[in-house]
């Protein structure tokens, strides 16, 4: 029996900049995966340029990614999370209000039927209705998968209260009790990094380097957490220009210095305004390169870091699919047979 014949679910992590498709077998094990840079921004731009309905372009991308799997396993269920369920996506899925138990289904999944009759079930996002409202799409599945991975790896249990950090284009800081999200907040660190290094006056001095310069990154961290950093990023960012002009910073170190500044300011703001009193541990769930930057910054401040399992979004979507009855329940989801899922970063969105 081939891997595809043992497949039970197709899971799509469809975000702003890219789409990842997973073919999942018993217990949510990943049998195959594919990735494309056709995130919702690219799809909507292509639809606008071609004068084609956006739903048609989403279906074309879906067929390109998953058509072979669908042909080999007719009738296989499909589930999706992320910005595909936003008002710019394939179909708008409702939000669940926090507190929300990620292990419970909550609102019904939003179904999209393709012209071939395939139903794609989209997972709802989360909304925090407060003075400054906050939302997430896709991270809820990643968080659930990360929590399951922590339990599998025997480095914690699902009953604990914890803070989960999902760095990326829009970093999410999330408070979780068991599998219930009680609060979260967003920092646009990755997006600001892109703006500063590609479109600002600072970008005119920067020379891109293939390898990170940790000394420059640490320098940015130190500035952000020093007395000079009290003025905030709007004050310290200009030093990336003046330090090059005075010879204190090499041009190929500018981007790492800015990265250190931004992450340093993010952590300083979160510690002052949002992190629970006495909190000194974070479950970090991001791609390997970005996770290393946050791990370094957090540990410099005395915070203990646990890295989430790989492909945590796929693990979370499998769990939701089981709860929704899309796949047969499997005792293997929490079993030890998947201990080969090592604790390391799981990529979702662009790095900062």
Helices and strands as residue ranges (DSSP letters): G 4-6, E 9-14, E 19-24, G 26-28, E 30-36, H 40-50, H 54-72, E 77-81, G 83-85, E 95-97, E 100-101, E 110-113, E 119-122, E 125-128, E 134-136, H 139-152, E 161-166, E 171-177, E 180-187, H 189-199, G 201-204, H 214-224, G 227-231, H 233-236, H 239-245, G 251-253, H 254-273, E 281-284, H 288-300, E 304-307, H 312-323, G 331-334, G 336-338
